[in-house]
Amino acid sequence: MWIFKPFIISALTCMLMMAPVNASVSTGTIKDNNLNMSYPIVYIDNNLKAQDKINSDIANSVYKFKGEYSRGEFYRGKYAYKVKYEDDKFISIMFIEMRYMYGAAHTWDSNYCNTYDKTTGEKLSLPYFVRIASNDLDLILSLPVYDENNKLIPYNQTNINEYRKSSHARISENFYLLGNGEIALSYPPYALAPYSFGFTHFVIKADMIDYLNRKNP
């Protein structure tokens, strides 16, 4: 019988990746015939309450993906993560979910990015850092587009024009911190560029964040 106890015993068997300040992130794993999951376990020095709050939130997402697999909602699955940023107060983690439906040309890839306050364990939403209104859509869509390796995608290779005209054009609230006062707004494959570019993002620089926060009090 499969038992999920990552926050009790996984630290004994996983590889430790030390964060630069007062936290560390280790990797727990779950594997099955058609399932490969790697998820983060966050440790915060001298702050068990915040640590448990962050890990409980992560565990909910891990349980959800594993449950979908167990119910046969997809044929093969992969779950992974990347620590995108960390400083003394915040940690931003991207979670990557890849679902393969039998007979499909490729996996269906999605991500969600969580930024946590390491002092409280709270998961923070985009308006905590920058307030973007719906009428700022054209401004955001005018920014350069970057691929998942942070390389600039030439404008003529993006889907921006088609996306701008589509009924589902939106300002993503899926974000992560970049440092230097910058924020990345993440989009799924196909939204801003062809599938081959993977996850894409806009970069909102510190001066634009200042402007948007003044514009949208």
C-alpha positions as CSV (number, residue, x, y, z in Angstrom):
1,M,0.0,0.0,0.0
2,W,1.4,3.4,-1.0
3,I,1.8,5.8,2.0
4,F,2.6,9.5,1.6
5,K,4.8,10.7,4.6
6,P,7.1,13.2,2.9
7,F,7.3,15.7,5.7
8,I,8.3,13.1,8.3
9,I,10.8,10.8,6.7
10,S,11.8,12.1,3.2
11,A,14.6,14.3,4.6
12,L,16.5,11.1,5.5
13,T,16.7,10.0,1.9
14,C,16.6,13.0,-0.4
15,M,19.3,15.3,-1.8
16,L,19.6,18.5,0.1
17,M,19.9,21.8,-1.8
18,M,21.0,24.6,0.5
19,A,19.3,28.0,0.2
20,P,21.5,31.0,0.7
21,V,20.1,32.4,4.0
22,N,18.1,30.6,6.7
23,A,16.2,28.0,4.8
24,S,16.9,24.8,2.8
25,V,14.9,22.8,0.3
26,S,15.1,19.1,-0.1
27,T,13.5,16.9,-2.7
28,G,10.9,14.2,-2.0
29,T,9.9,11.7,-4.6
30,I,6.9,9.5,-5.5
31,K,7.2,6.9,-8.2
32,D,4.8,4.4,-9.8
33,N,4.7,2.6,-13.1
34,N,3.6,5.7,-15.1
35,L,4.3,8.4,-12.5
36,N,7.4,10.3,-11.5
37,M,7.0,13.1,-8.9
38,S,9.6,15.3,-7.4
39,Y,8.4,17.9,-4.9
40,P,10.0,20.3,-2.5
41,I,10.2,20.1,1.3
42,V,11.0,23.5,2.7
43,Y,12.9,23.8,6.0
44,I,13.1,27.1,7.8
45,D,15.5,27.6,10.7
46,N,13.8,28.3,14.0
47,N,10.4,28.8,12.5
48,L,8.5,25.5,12.6
49,K,5.1,27.2,12.3
50,A,5.9,28.8,9.0
51,Q,7.7,25.7,7.7
52,D,4.7,23.5,8.4
53,K,2.3,26.0,6.8
54,I,4.3,26.1,3.6
55,N,4.8,22.3,3.4
56,S,1.1,21.7,4.1
57,D,0.2,23.9,1.2
58,I,2.6,22.0,-1.0
59,A,1.3,18.7,0.2
60,N,-2.2,19.6,-0.9
61,S,-1.1,20.0,-4.5
62,V,1.0,16.8,-4.4
63,Y,-2.0,14.8,-3.1
64,K,-4.2,16.3,-5.8
65,F,-1.9,15.3,-8.7
66,K,-1.3,11.8,-7.2
67,G,-5.1,11.5,-6.8
68,E,-5.7,12.3,-10.4
69,Y,-3.2,9.7,-11.5
70,S,-4.7,7.1,-9.2
71,R,-8.2,7.7,-10.6
72,G,-6.9,7.2,-14.2
73,E,-7.4,10.8,-15.3
74,F,-4.2,10.7,-17.3
75,Y,-2.1,7.8,-18.7
76,R,1.4,9.0,-17.6
77,G,2.4,11.9,-15.3
78,K,5.3,13.9,-14.2
79,Y,5.4,16.4,-11.4
80,A,8.5,18.6,-10.8
81,Y,9.6,21.9,-9.3
82,K,12.1,24.7,-9.6
83,V,13.1,27.2,-6.9
84,K,13.0,30.4,-8.9
85,Y,14.0,32.8,-6.2
86,E,14.8,33.2,-2.6
87,D,15.9,36.0,-0.3
88,D,15.8,36.6,3.5
89,K,12.0,37.0,3.4
90,F,10.5,35.3,0.4
91,I,10.8,32.1,-1.6
92,S,9.3,31.5,-5.1
93,I,8.7,28.0,-6.3
94,M,7.4,26.9,-9.7
95,F,5.5,23.6,-9.8
96,I,5.4,21.8,-13.1
97,E,2.7,19.3,-14.0
98,M,2.9,17.1,-17.1
99,R,0.0,14.9,-18.1
100,Y,0.1,12.5,-21.0
101,M,-3.1,11.2,-22.4
102,Y,-2.8,7.9,-24.2
103,G,-2.3,8.5,-28.0
104,A,-1.6,12.2,-27.6
105,A,1.2,13.9,-29.6
106,H,2.8,15.2,-26.5
107,T,2.2,15.9,-22.8
108,W,-0.2,18.6,-21.6
109,D,2.0,20.9,-19.5
110,S,1.0,23.4,-16.9
111,N,2.6,25.2,-14.1
112,Y,1.7,27.2,-11.0
113,C,4.0,29.4,-9.1
114,N,3.8,30.0,-5.4
115,T,5.6,32.7,-3.5
116,Y,5.7,32.3,0.3
117,D,6.6,34.6,3.1
118,K,9.2,32.7,5.1
119,T,8.4,34.5,8.3
120,T,4.7,33.6,8.3
121,G,4.3,30.8,5.8
122,E,1.6,32.7,4.0
123,K,1.2,32.2,0.2
124,L,1.2,35.6,-1.3
125,S,-0.8,36.8,-4.3
126,L,0.3,39.1,-7.1
127,P,-1.3,42.3,-5.6
128,Y,1.0,42.0,-2.6
129,F,3.8,43.0,-4.9
130,V,2.2,44.8,-7.8
131,R,-1.4,46.0,-8.5
132,I,-2.3,45.4,-12.2
133,A,-5.8,46.4,-13.5
134,S,-7.6,44.8,-16.4
135,N,-7.1,48.0,-18.4
136,D,-3.3,47.4,-18.2
137,L,-3.6,44.3,-20.5
138,D,-2.2,46.1,-23.6
139,L,0.7,47.5,-21.5
140,I,1.6,44.0,-20.3
141,L,1.3,42.4,-23.8
142,S,3.6,45.0,-25.2
143,L,6.5,43.7,-23.0
144,P,9.1,41.3,-24.4
145,V,8.4,37.6,-24.1
146,Y,10.9,35.2,-22.6
147,D,11.0,31.4,-22.8
148,E,11.5,29.1,-19.8
149,N,15.3,29.4,-20.1
150,N,15.0,33.2,-19.8
151,K,15.9,33.7,-23.4
152,L,14.2,36.5,-25.4
153,I,11.8,35.2,-28.0
154,P,11.8,37.2,-31.2
155,Y,8.5,39.0,-31.6
156,N,7.8,37.4,-35.0
157,Q,8.0,34.0,-33.3
158,T,5.5,34.8,-30.6
159,N,1.7,34.4,-30.6
160,I,1.2,37.9,-29.1
161,N,-1.0,39.2,-32.0
162,E,-3.3,36.2,-31.9
163,Y,-3.4,36.2,-28.2
164,R,-4.3,39.8,-27.9
165,K,-7.3,39.3,-30.2
166,S,-8.5,36.1,-28.5
167,S,-11.3,35.9,-26.0
168,H,-9.1,34.4,-23.4
169,A,-6.4,37.1,-23.4
170,R,-5.7,38.0,-19.8
171,I,-3.1,39.2,-17.3
172,S,-1.7,36.1,-15.7
173,E,-1.7,36.0,-11.9
174,N,0.7,33.1,-12.0
175,F,4.0,34.8,-11.0
176,Y,7.3,34.4,-9.4
177,L,10.0,36.8,-8.1
178,L,13.2,37.4,-10.0
179,G,15.2,39.6,-7.7
180,N,16.2,43.2,-8.2
181,G,12.6,44.2,-7.6
182,E,11.4,42.3,-10.7
183,I,8.5,39.9,-11.2
184,A,7.8,37.3,-13.9
185,L,4.3,36.7,-15.1
186,S,4.2,33.1,-16.3
187,Y,2.1,31.7,-19.1
188,P,1.5,28.1,-20.3
189,P,2.8,26.7,-23.6
190,Y,0.9,27.9,-26.7
191,A,-0.4,31.0,-25.0
192,L,2.3,33.5,-26.0
193,A,4.5,31.3,-28.2
194,P,4.6,27.8,-29.9
195,Y,4.8,24.7,-27.7
196,S,8.5,24.3,-28.4
197,F,9.3,27.4,-26.3
198,G,7.8,25.8,-23.2
199,F,6.5,28.1,-20.4
200,T,6.8,31.7,-21.3
201,H,6.8,34.9,-19.2
202,F,6.8,38.7,-19.2
203,V,9.2,40.5,-16.9
204,I,7.8,43.5,-15.0
205,K,10.7,45.6,-13.9
206,A,10.9,47.7,-10.8
207,D,10.1,51.0,-12.5
208,M,7.0,49.6,-14.0
209,I,5.9,48.1,-10.7
210,D,6.3,51.5,-9.1
211,Y,4.2,53.0,-11.9
212,L,1.4,50.4,-11.7
213,N,1.2,50.7,-7.9
214,R,0.8,54.4,-8.2
215,K,-1.8,54.0,-11.0
216,N,-3.8,51.4,-9.2
217,P,-3.9,52.4,-5.5
